[in-house]
């Protein structure tokens, strides 16, 4: 059926499908961490779609360059589809550190948000992480209300100072660094 949501494992070179994801979003809340506390403040800012041709921070090329080395190390690239329509992508490195997986990126195209695609990708990422032996999933979340709210609804919590992975914090210092304890499958 064309209306069934399906998550598929993709090849590493399929990361170019990021080009099909419209990341645009109207922000209403912006988060930051101050002295170990999550502080939200109202925001009214439009995040534009990826720059399809440039190589700046918010370009397709930059995101592909960010994800490719992780995929080369064996991370999983998963896509959410409804029929042949790509709804979103997730990259999860199940063996980032002993017992720790890294949710490298998760994007759902604007038109497919609130359709269950992000939840399906999250569950598939958790499964991949557990399958690799991880006990914790580390997330560097965009500091937006929708992203942080989504991850909190999935059981994530703010990473403590001792749980922050320095190399990942250095990669994305403006993000909200979260951890999620993975339950063993029953």
NUMARPA-332391 format. One record per residue: residue in one letter; residue number from 1; x, y, z of N, C-alpha, C in turn. Coordinates in nm, 3 decimals. Each point is the difference from the previous one (the first is absolute). Layout:
<recs>
a	NUM	X	Y	Z	X	Y	Z	X	Y	Z
...
</recs>
This chain:
<recs>
x	1	0.083	-0.119	0.000	-0.083	0.119	0.000	0.087	0.125	0.000
x	2	-0.039	0.098	-0.075	0.078	0.123	-0.011	-0.008	0.086	0.125
x	3	-0.102	-0.020	0.086	-0.014	0.085	0.117	0.067	-0.056	0.125
x	4	0.068	-0.114	-0.011	0.068	-0.061	0.113	0.138	0.063	0.016
x	5	0.032	0.038	0.122	0.131	0.056	0.031	0.098	-0.114	0.021
x	6	0.112	0.007	-0.068	0.101	-0.106	0.006	0.137	0.063	0.021
x	7	0.080	-0.061	0.086	0.139	0.044	0.018	0.090	-0.100	-0.070
x	8	0.087	0.052	-0.086	0.091	-0.085	-0.079	0.144	0.033	0.035
x	9	0.082	-0.102	0.004	0.144	0.022	0.014	0.053	0.038	-0.138
x	10	0.079	0.105	-0.005	0.054	0.051	-0.125	0.150	-0.020	-0.005
x	11	0.057	0.017	-0.118	0.146	-0.006	-0.017	0.060	0.133	0.044
x	12	0.125	-0.002	0.039	0.068	0.122	0.044	-0.004	0.110	-0.106
x	13	0.014	-0.037	-0.126	0.001	0.102	-0.104	-0.139	0.058	-0.028
x	14	-0.103	-0.057	0.064	-0.135	0.058	-0.011	-0.015	0.126	0.085
x	15	0.103	0.039	0.071	-0.006	0.122	0.080	-0.032	0.121	-0.088
x	16	0.027	-0.010	-0.128	-0.035	0.109	-0.093	-0.151	0.026	-0.002
x	17	-0.080	-0.093	0.052	-0.144	0.020	0.008	-0.037	0.116	0.093
x	18	0.096	0.045	0.082	-0.024	0.119	0.083	-0.050	0.115	-0.086
x	19	0.040	0.001	-0.125	-0.041	0.105	-0.094	-0.153	0.007	-0.010
x	20	-0.068	-0.112	0.025	-0.146	-0.006	-0.012	-0.072	0.044	0.127
x	21	0.072	0.022	0.108	-0.060	0.036	0.128	-0.012	0.152	0.011
x	22	-0.121	0.049	0.024	-0.023	0.142	0.024	0.006	0.022	0.151
x	23	0.110	0.053	0.048	0.019	0.018	0.144	-0.065	0.127	0.053
x	24	-0.064	0.078	-0.085	-0.058	0.128	0.039	-0.094	-0.016	0.119
x	25	0.004	0.101	0.088	-0.082	-0.006	0.121	-0.014	0.140	0.058
x	26	-0.119	0.030	0.050	-0.022	0.124	0.072	0.025	-0.027	0.148
x	27	0.098	0.068	0.057	0.033	-0.019	0.142	-0.096	0.078	0.088
x	28	-0.034	-0.061	0.114	-0.076	0.073	0.101	0.075	0.006	0.132
x	29	0.092	-0.094	0.020	0.080	-0.004	0.123	0.144	-0.034	-0.036
x	30	0.091	0.067	0.065	0.143	-0.027	-0.016	0.054	-0.038	0.139
x	31	0.074	-0.111	0.005	0.056	-0.047	0.127	0.150	0.024	0.005
x	32	0.047	0.013	0.122	0.144	0.002	0.029	0.018	-0.059	0.139
x	33	0.122	-0.040	0.029	0.030	-0.056	0.131	0.086	0.102	0.074
x	34	-0.043	0.036	0.119	0.072	0.095	0.085	0.019	-0.065	0.136
x	35	0.126	-0.018	0.038	0.032	-0.062	0.130	-0.074	-0.132	0.021
x	36	-0.004	-0.082	-0.105	-0.062	-0.132	0.010	-0.151	0.000	-0.005
x	37	-0.062	0.115	-0.023	-0.146	0.011	-0.006	-0.043	0.031	-0.143
x	38	-0.107	-0.061	-0.043	-0.056	0.026	-0.132	-0.090	0.123	0.009
x	39	0.032	0.101	-0.078	-0.074	0.125	0.002	-0.062	0.021	-0.138
x	40	-0.131	0.016	-0.003	-0.070	0.027	-0.124	-0.042	0.145	-0.006
x	41	0.008	0.057	-0.117	-0.048	0.137	-0.018	-0.078	0.007	-0.130
x	42	-0.103	0.086	-0.003	-0.078	0.013	-0.123	0.088	0.045	-0.115
x	43	-0.031	-0.050	-0.116	0.075	0.036	-0.119	-0.096	0.005	-0.118
x	44	0.025	0.084	-0.091	-0.081	0.009	-0.121	0.097	0.012	-0.116
x	45	0.046	-0.117	-0.046	0.102	-0.003	-0.103	-0.033	-0.112	-0.096
x	46	0.013	0.026	-0.128	-0.025	-0.103	-0.101	0.133	-0.062	-0.042
x	47	0.010	-0.132	0.017	0.118	-0.073	-0.048	-0.027	-0.035	-0.146
x	48	0.082	0.048	-0.092	-0.026	-0.026	-0.142	0.039	-0.142	-0.040
x	49	-0.044	-0.042	-0.118	0.041	-0.131	-0.052	0.153	-0.004	-0.017
x	50	0.051	-0.122	-0.019	0.142	-0.014	-0.029	0.036	0.083	-0.122
x	51	0.119	0.053	0.000	0.054	0.063	-0.120	0.043	-0.114	-0.092
x	52	-0.067	-0.018	-0.114	0.029	-0.116	-0.085	0.131	0.009	-0.077
x	53	0.051	0.121	-0.020	0.116	0.016	-0.087	0.126	0.048	0.071
x	54	-0.013	0.063	0.114	0.116	0.056	0.070	0.074	-0.103	0.080
x	55	0.097	0.049	0.077	0.076	-0.090	0.087	0.010	0.057	0.141
x	56	-0.085	0.095	0.032	-0.001	0.060	0.133	-0.060	-0.094	0.104
x	57	-0.007	0.049	0.123	-0.044	-0.079	0.115	-0.134	-0.070	-0.023
x	58	-0.095	0.066	-0.062	-0.134	-0.056	-0.018	-0.025	-0.044	-0.143
x	59	0.102	-0.058	-0.060	-0.011	-0.051	-0.136	-0.011	-0.152	0.001
x	60	-0.054	-0.053	-0.107	-0.004	-0.145	-0.018	0.142	-0.056	0.003
x	61	0.093	0.068	-0.066	0.139	-0.047	-0.005	0.061	-0.009	0.139
x	62	-0.027	0.099	0.085	0.056	-0.001	0.136	-0.057	-0.116	0.082
x	63	-0.130	-0.026	-0.013	-0.060	-0.110	0.076	0.051	-0.135	-0.048
x	64	0.016	-0.013	-0.132	0.055	-0.125	-0.052	0.143	-0.018	0.049
x	65	0.079	0.105	-0.001	0.138	-0.008	0.050	0.004	-0.035	0.148
x	66	-0.099	0.048	0.076	-0.010	-0.031	0.142	-0.031	-0.148	0.022
x	67	-0.091	-0.055	-0.082	-0.047	-0.137	0.021	0.089	-0.106	-0.064
x	68	0.066	0.032	-0.110	0.077	-0.103	-0.072	0.104	-0.072	0.084
x	69	0.084	0.069	0.079	0.099	-0.074	0.079	-0.064	-0.095	0.102
x	70	-0.113	0.038	0.053	-0.071	-0.086	0.096	-0.051	-0.125	-0.072
x	71	-0.054	0.020	-0.118	-0.048	-0.113	-0.079	0.115	-0.091	-0.043
x	72	0.114	0.059	-0.033	0.117	-0.079	-0.039	0.048	-0.090	0.115
x	73	-0.024	0.044	0.125	0.038	-0.081	0.117	-0.103	-0.109	0.030
x	74	-0.107	-0.004	-0.079	-0.097	-0.108	0.017	-0.133	0.041	0.060
x	75	-0.025	0.128	0.017	-0.129	0.044	0.052	-0.112	-0.042	-0.094
x	76	-0.120	-0.010	0.054	-0.117	-0.037	-0.078	-0.069	0.125	-0.053
x	77	-0.038	-0.004	-0.126	-0.082	0.102	-0.063	-0.136	-0.063	-0.026
x	78	-0.103	0.059	0.059	-0.135	-0.054	-0.013	-0.091	0.108	-0.057
x	79	-0.090	-0.042	-0.086	-0.094	0.094	-0.060	-0.143	-0.041	0.029
x	80	-0.083	0.098	0.031	-0.143	-0.023	0.017	-0.069	0.029	-0.133
x	81	-0.079	-0.094	-0.044	-0.068	0.012	-0.130	-0.148	-0.028	0.016
x	82	-0.076	0.066	-0.083	-0.140	-0.034	-0.023	-0.007	-0.028	-0.149
x	83	-0.006	-0.127	-0.034	0.013	-0.039	-0.140	0.140	0.034	-0.046
x	84	0.010	0.076	-0.108	0.131	0.043	-0.051	0.040	0.138	0.051
x	85	-0.084	0.061	0.082	0.026	0.136	0.048	0.088	-0.003	0.126
x	86	0.115	0.066	-0.008	0.089	0.012	0.115	-0.056	0.104	0.095
x	87	-0.020	-0.040	0.126	-0.053	0.090	0.101	0.109	0.054	0.093
x	88	0.103	-0.082	0.024	0.106	0.043	0.091	0.115	-0.097	0.001
x	89	0.109	0.047	0.062	0.122	-0.080	0.012	0.054	0.007	0.142
x	90	0.064	-0.107	0.041	0.072	-0.001	0.127	0.133	-0.072	-0.022
x	91	0.103	0.049	0.066	0.130	-0.067	0.004	0.029	-0.030	0.146
x	92	0.031	-0.125	0.029	0.034	-0.039	0.138	0.127	-0.084	-0.003
x	93	0.097	0.045	0.079	0.127	-0.071	0.017	-0.013	-0.082	0.127
x	94	-0.029	-0.127	-0.017	-0.027	-0.088	0.114	0.119	-0.030	0.087
x	95	0.120	0.028	-0.049	0.121	-0.032	0.075	0.091	0.121	0.014
x	96	-0.060	0.116	0.029	0.080	0.122	0.010	0.104	-0.013	0.111
x	97	-0.042	-0.043	0.115	0.086	-0.029	0.115	-0.052	-0.129	0.061
x	98	0.080	-0.066	0.085	-0.054	-0.119	0.064	-0.132	0.031	0.072
x	99	-0.103	-0.075	-0.033	-0.133	0.013	0.058	-0.076	0.126	-0.042
x	100	0.057	0.083	-0.087	-0.065	0.125	-0.040	-0.015	0.007	-0.151
x	101	-0.123	0.022	-0.044	-0.030	0.027	-0.141	-0.021	0.150	-0.015
x	102	0.023	0.049	-0.121	-0.017	0.142	-0.029	-0.105	0.017	-0.109
x	103	-0.107	0.070	0.033	-0.099	0.037	-0.100	0.058	0.121	-0.073
x	104	0.062	-0.026	-0.113	0.076	0.101	-0.073	-0.090	0.105	-0.064
x	105	-0.109	-0.044	-0.057	-0.097	0.095	-0.055	-0.134	-0.068	-0.015
x	106	-0.105	0.079	0.007	-0.136	-0.046	-0.025	-0.074	0.119	-0.058
x	107	-0.045	-0.015	-0.124	-0.076	0.105	-0.068	-0.122	-0.061	-0.064
x	108	-0.113	0.068	0.016	-0.123	-0.035	-0.068	-0.038	0.120	-0.085
x	109	-0.034	-0.027	-0.125	-0.036	0.109	-0.089	-0.125	0.072	0.050
x	110	-0.003	0.127	-0.022	-0.102	0.088	0.056	-0.143	-0.052	-0.023
x	111	-0.031	-0.043	-0.120	-0.136	-0.045	-0.033	-0.040	-0.128	0.073
x	112	0.097	-0.075	0.052	-0.029	-0.128	0.065	0.009	0.006	0.152
x	113	0.021	0.118	0.055	0.009	0.010	0.146	-0.136	-0.031	0.063
x	114	0.007	-0.058	0.118	-0.119	-0.042	0.076	-0.078	-0.111	-0.072
x	115	0.074	-0.078	-0.080	-0.062	-0.112	-0.072	0.041	-0.135	0.058
x	116	0.087	0.004	0.102	0.053	-0.124	0.056	0.137	-0.036	-0.054
x	117	0.049	0.075	-0.097	0.130	-0.032	-0.061	0.114	0.015	0.101
x	118	0.002	0.108	0.076	0.108	0.019	0.098	-0.004	-0.109	0.106
x	119	-0.120	-0.035	0.046	-0.012	-0.107	0.100	0.050	-0.133	-0.055
x	120	-0.035	-0.030	-0.126	0.046	-0.125	-0.061	0.151	0.000	-0.015
x	121	0.056	0.113	-0.040	0.147	0.009	-0.013	0.067	-0.013	0.137
x	122	-0.057	0.063	0.102	0.054	-0.011	0.135	0.001	-0.146	0.046
x	123	-0.111	-0.068	-0.017	-0.007	-0.140	0.043	0.100	-0.087	-0.076
x	124	0.016	0.025	-0.128	0.098	-0.075	-0.079	0.142	0.031	0.045
x	125	0.026	0.125	0.036	0.133	0.038	0.050	0.028	-0.067	0.134
x	126	-0.099	-0.002	0.088	0.015	-0.069	0.129	0.031	-0.148	-0.023
x	127	-0.073	-0.061	-0.090	0.020	-0.142	-0.030	0.141	-0.025	-0.054
x	128	0.046	0.085	-0.091	0.135	-0.014	-0.055	0.104	0.018	0.111
x	129	-0.021	0.097	0.087	0.094	0.025	0.110	0.005	-0.119	0.096
x	130	-0.117	-0.050	0.039	-0.003	-0.117	0.089	0.064	-0.120	-0.068
x	131	-0.026	-0.017	-0.130	0.058	-0.111	-0.074	0.152	0.005	-0.005
x	132	0.055	0.121	0.011	0.146	0.016	0.002	0.056	-0.010	0.142
x	133	-0.088	-0.022	0.097	0.045	-0.016	0.138	-0.001	0.127	0.083
x	134	-0.053	0.108	-0.054	-0.003	0.126	0.076	-0.103	-0.005	0.112
x	135	0.033	0.066	0.107	-0.092	0.013	0.113	-0.055	0.141	0.011
x	136	0.067	0.093	-0.068	-0.040	0.140	0.003	0.005	0.056	-0.141
x	137	-0.098	0.085	-0.033	-0.002	0.070	-0.127	0.027	0.147	0.029
x	138	0.104	0.054	-0.062	0.041	0.139	0.018	-0.055	0.082	-0.115
x	139	-0.065	0.112	0.033	-0.065	0.084	-0.101	0.049	0.142	0.015
x	140	0.044	0.059	-0.110	0.028	0.144	-0.006	-0.119	0.061	-0.071
x	141	-0.094	0.054	0.076	-0.124	0.050	-0.057	0.012	0.145	-0.042
x	142	-0.062	0.031	-0.112	-0.016	0.142	-0.035	-0.068	0.067	0.119
x	143	0.034	0.125	0.029	-0.053	0.065	0.120	-0.142	0.057	-0.017
x	144	-0.078	-0.063	-0.087	-0.136	0.046	-0.026	-0.101	-0.069	0.091
x	145	-0.112	0.067	0.022	-0.105	-0.058	0.082	-0.049	-0.133	-0.054
x	146	-0.019	-0.009	-0.131	-0.053	-0.124	-0.058	0.100	-0.115	0.014
x	147	0.128	0.026	-0.025	0.099	-0.108	0.009	0.021	-0.045	0.144
x	148	0.023	0.093	0.090	0.022	-0.036	0.141	-0.124	-0.069	0.056
x	149	-0.118	0.053	-0.032	-0.124	-0.061	0.047	-0.017	-0.143	-0.050
x	150	0.036	-0.022	-0.128	-0.009	-0.135	-0.056	0.090	-0.095	0.077
x	151	0.125	0.038	0.021	0.093	-0.091	0.067	-0.039	-0.023	0.146
x	152	-0.048	0.103	0.068	-0.048	-0.021	0.137	-0.117	-0.097	0.002
x	153	-0.087	0.008	-0.100	-0.116	-0.090	-0.004	0.043	-0.145	-0.027
x	154	0.122	-0.019	-0.043	0.053	-0.134	-0.026	0.084	-0.052	0.117
x	155	0.004	0.074	0.109	0.071	-0.046	0.119	0.139	0.058	0.016
x	156	0.038	0.092	-0.086	0.130	0.064	0.016	-0.003	0.097	0.117
x	157	0.116	0.028	0.051	0.015	0.101	0.105	0.128	0.077	-0.029
x	158	0.011	0.115	0.060	0.118	0.082	-0.016	0.123	-0.075	0.049
x	159	0.105	-0.003	-0.080	0.124	-0.067	0.041	0.064	0.080	0.112
x	160	0.046	-0.070	0.101	0.073	0.066	0.108	0.139	0.038	-0.050
x	161	0.065	0.083	0.075	0.135	0.043	-0.037	0.091	-0.121	-0.024
x	162	-0.013	-0.103	0.083	0.083	-0.120	-0.013	-0.039	-0.088	-0.118
x	163	-0.123	0.014	-0.048	-0.047	-0.082	-0.112	0.025	0.063	-0.137
x	164	0.029	0.128	-0.002	0.025	0.067	-0.128	0.128	-0.057	-0.061
x	165	-0.010	-0.038	-0.125	0.116	-0.053	-0.072	0.072	0.120	-0.063
x	166	0.120	0.031	0.047	0.069	0.122	-0.046	0.011	0.014	-0.152
x	167	0.033	-0.107	-0.070	0.014	0.009	-0.145	-0.131	0.036	-0.068
x	168	-0.112	-0.051	0.052	-0.130	0.031	-0.058	-0.045	0.140	0.039
x	169	0.034	0.041	0.120	-0.032	0.137	0.040	0.076	0.100	-0.086
x	170	0.125	-0.033	-0.028	0.082	0.088	-0.085	-0.058	0.011	-0.141
x	171	-0.054	-0.111	-0.051	-0.062	0.000	-0.133	-0.123	0.090	-0.006
x	172	-0.079	-0.002	0.108	-0.128	0.072	0.001	-0.023	0.067	0.135
x	173	0.078	0.105	0.029	-0.007	0.063	0.133	-0.131	0.074	0.028
x	174	-0.073	0.039	-0.103	-0.126	0.072	0.021	-0.118	-0.096	0.018
x	175	0.022	-0.129	-0.029	-0.107	-0.098	0.014	-0.025	-0.032	0.147
x	176	-0.112	-0.064	0.024	-0.035	-0.046	0.134	0.040	-0.147	0.006
x	177	0.092	-0.032	0.088	0.056	-0.135	0.009	-0.082	-0.082	0.099
x	178	-0.053	-0.110	-0.052	-0.094	-0.084	0.073	0.048	-0.144	0.003
x	179	-0.051	-0.075	0.094	0.025	-0.144	0.004	-0.133	-0.071	0.022
x	180	-0.005	-0.122	-0.052	-0.118	-0.084	0.017	0.050	-0.140	0.036
x	181	-0.044	-0.047	0.116	0.036	-0.136	0.040	-0.084	-0.096	-0.083
x	182	0.066	-0.098	-0.062	-0.069	-0.097	-0.083	-0.042	-0.120	0.083
x	183	-0.125	-0.029	-0.005	-0.050	-0.118	0.071	0.032	-0.123	-0.083
x	184	0.032	-0.107	0.067	0.024	-0.126	-0.071	-0.131	-0.049	-0.057
x	185	0.005	-0.057	-0.120	-0.124	-0.055	-0.057	-0.050	-0.113	0.085
x	186	-0.131	-0.008	0.013	-0.059	-0.105	0.086	-0.036	-0.122	-0.079
</recs>
